[in-house]
Amino acid sequence: MSEGRNQEHLLRIKPVFQNLIPEIVIITFLLAAWQGIYESRLSSEFIVTSPLKTARYLWEPDILRHWSISFERVMVGLSIATVLSVSLLVAGIASSKAHSVLNVLANTLRFIPPIAWIPLAIIWFGIGESSKAYIIIYGGFFPMFLSLFSAYQNLPKESLKLISINTSSKLKAAYYGYVLGLTPGFIHSIRLGFGVAWMSLVAAELIASDVGLGYMIEEGRMLLNTTQVVGGMVLIGLTGYAFDFVLRIAQSWYAWQN
């Protein structure tokens, strides 16, 4: 029985890995084109570094420190943004007045990009961790909250009524109707929130930091080290891709379980 379920599980997540194959092919082609441009010497090494040099640079011991600190900052900020999003979603569901206020605020403030808040964040919180946390939370909150609210509005109302009628308590009805119903949207909102929060952090680190991937890129610019700049950019892209890939598997796994 367990073997059959394992096979069903593998079949469910198989499309995620099937999509990975063309993505790897495209990345390989881009790397080959990049190496070809470097080998052709059409541009100086100062302008275009090579993939091999970049890969060797990313194995240096100090890179892990920059990456781990940036990733930790994003995880902490994204966790706070998640708690805020879920709490305000519950408030919006419970109160029509709260829903109206949140709708106006969210649809106004979301058009202000996180990078525009960096000068004000430095004035308010200084150049320490608090200003970076503010930028991350701001960047991650709005896509998460709006995605969650959209998922809530798309819940089938007939199904919610049937669940409410056929369950013995309001707590069970809320679990089966809202928690399970909103989980796919919740995972999708984390994907969106992480993407914006990750980009926001790097922007903040470019301006006010002494460690992290953004700082590493800015240091490379000041030292005119193209390999360091490109290495930081590649690491940012790979981290975002890997995180998104894990969440895609989680979405497929949840859909299979339910």
N, C-alpha and C positions, 0 to 999 in steps of 0.2 A: 504493500500500500504506500509506504513511504517512498519507494523507488518511483512509483507512478507519479506522486506529487512532485518529486524532484525533477522528473522529466517534463512535467507541465510547467514547472518554474523555469527551467532552461528554455523551453519553447517560448515562454512569455517574454523573457529578456533577450531572446535571440535577435529580434530586430534592432535593438540598441547596438549590439556588437556588429551586426551586418552594416549598419550605417557608419560604423567606425572604419570599415575597410576603405571606402572611397575617400574618407577624410584623411586617412594615412597616406593614400596615394597622392592626394592634392598637396599635402605637406611635404612629401618626398619630392614631388615635382618642383615645388617652390624652393626647397633647399638646394636641389640640383641647379636650378636657374640662378640662384644666389651665388653658388660656388662658381658657376660658369662666368658670371659677370666679374667676379673677383679675379678669376684666372685670366680673363681676357685683357685685364689691365686697362680697360676703358676709363676707369676712374682710379685715382690714387688710393693707396691703402688708408690714408687719412680720412677719406670720404666713405669708402666701402671696405669693411672688414670681411673676413671669411667665416663661414659656418664652423669650420674646424677650430679656428682660434677662439671663437665665441664659446664653443663647447668646452674647450680646455679651460677657459677662464671661469666657467660656471662650476668647475670642480675645485676651485680654490676654497680653502677652509672658511674664509671670512664671509663667503656668499651665504652659507647656511644661517649665519647669525642675522644678516640683513633680512633674509626671507622669513625666518621664524618670527622675528619681531613684527614685521609687517602683517604676517598671517594672524598672529595673536591679536594684534590691534583690531583687525577686521572681525575676527570671531567674537571678541568681547563687544564691539560696537553693534555687530549684527544681532547678537543675542538680546541686547537692550532694545534694539529696533523691533525685534520680533515680539518681545513682551509688550511693548507699547502698541504695536499694530493689533495684536490679539485683544488686548484690554480695551482699546478704543472701538474695535469691531463689536465686542460684546456690549459696550455702552451704546453704540449706534443701533444695535438690534433691540436693546431694551427700551430706548427712549427715542421717539421721533424728533424731539427738539435737539437732542445730542446729535442725531443723524444729520439734521439740517446744518448745524454749526460745523460739524466735522467735514461735511461735503463741501461747504464754502471754503474752509481753510485749506483743505487738501488740494482742491482744484485751483487755488490761488498760489499757494506756496510752492507747489510742485514745479511750476514753470521757472522758478529761480534756481539755477544750477548750483550744486554744492560748492563749486570753485568760487562762486561769487560771494559766498559766506566766509571765505578764508580770512580776508582782512579783518572783518568784524569779529571772527572767532579769536584771532590773535589779540585784538583789543580787549575782548571780554575775559579770555582765559590765559593769555600769554602764549608762549611758544612751547609749552610743555605738552603732556599727554592729553590734558583736558580738551584743548583746541582740536586735536586730531580726533578724539572720541566724538566730539560734537559734529564734526564734518562727516564722519562715518555713519553716525546714527541718523543724521539728517538725510544723507544720501541713500541709506538703506530703507528708511521708514516709508517714504511715499510710494515707491513701487510696490512694497510689500502690502501696505494698507489698502491701496487702490485695487491691487490684484485680489486680495482677500475679500474685499467688499464686492467686487464683481462676481467672485465665485459664490458668495452668499446670495446675491440677487438672482443668480442663475440656478439656484436650487429649485427643483420642481415642487411647487407648493402642494400639489395633490399628494405627493409622496410623504411630505412632512405631516399632512393631516392624517394619512393612513397610519403612519408610525405613532402619532400621538394617540390615536384611537386604540391601537393594538398593543400598546405597552402599558405596563402596570404602574409606572411612575414617571413623573416629569423628568427626573434625572436620566432615566433610561432613554426616554424620547429625545432628550437633548443630545445624548451620546450617539444614538443611531442616526438621528436626523441631521445634526449639525457637525459633530466631531468627525464622524466617518464621511459625511457628505462633503465636508470642506477640506479634508486631508489632501486630495489631489491638488486643489487650488492653493493650499498651504505650501506644499512642496514647490509648486510653480512660483509662488511669491518669494520663496527663499532664493530660488535661482535668479529671479529678477533683482532682488535686494542685494544679493552678494555681488552681482555684476556692477551695479552702481556704486556700492560701498567700496569695492576693491579699487575702482577707478578714482573714487573720491579720495581714498587714503593716499594713493600714489601722488595725486595732485597736492595734497596737504604736505606730504613729506618732501616734495620738491622745494617747498618754500620755507618750512619751519621744522627741521629735524636734523639730528646728527647721526641717525642710524635708520636703516630700512631701505627698501628697494627704490623708493623715490629719491632718497638722499644719495644712494649709490649712483643713480643715473645723473643727478645734478653734479656730483663729484667728478664723474667721468667727463661731463661737459666742461667743467672748469679745468680739468687736466688735459683736455683735448684727446681723451682716450675713447675712440669710437667703439672699440671692442667692449669696454665696460658699459657704455651707454646701450649698445645693442643687446649685450648680455642681460642687462636689467629688463629691457623690453621683452625679450624672449621668455624670461622667467615669469614675468607678469602674465603673459599670454598663456603659457603652459599651465600655470596654477589655476587661472580662471577656467581653462578648458577641462582640466582634471576634476575640479570641483563640480562643474556643470555635468560632466559625464557621470559622476557618482550619483548625483541627484536624478539624472535621467533613469538610471538603473533602479533607484528607489521608487520612482513613479511607476515603472513597469512592475516592480515587485508588489507594490501596494495594489495595483489594479488586478494582479493575479490572485492575491490573497482574498480580494473581495469580489 
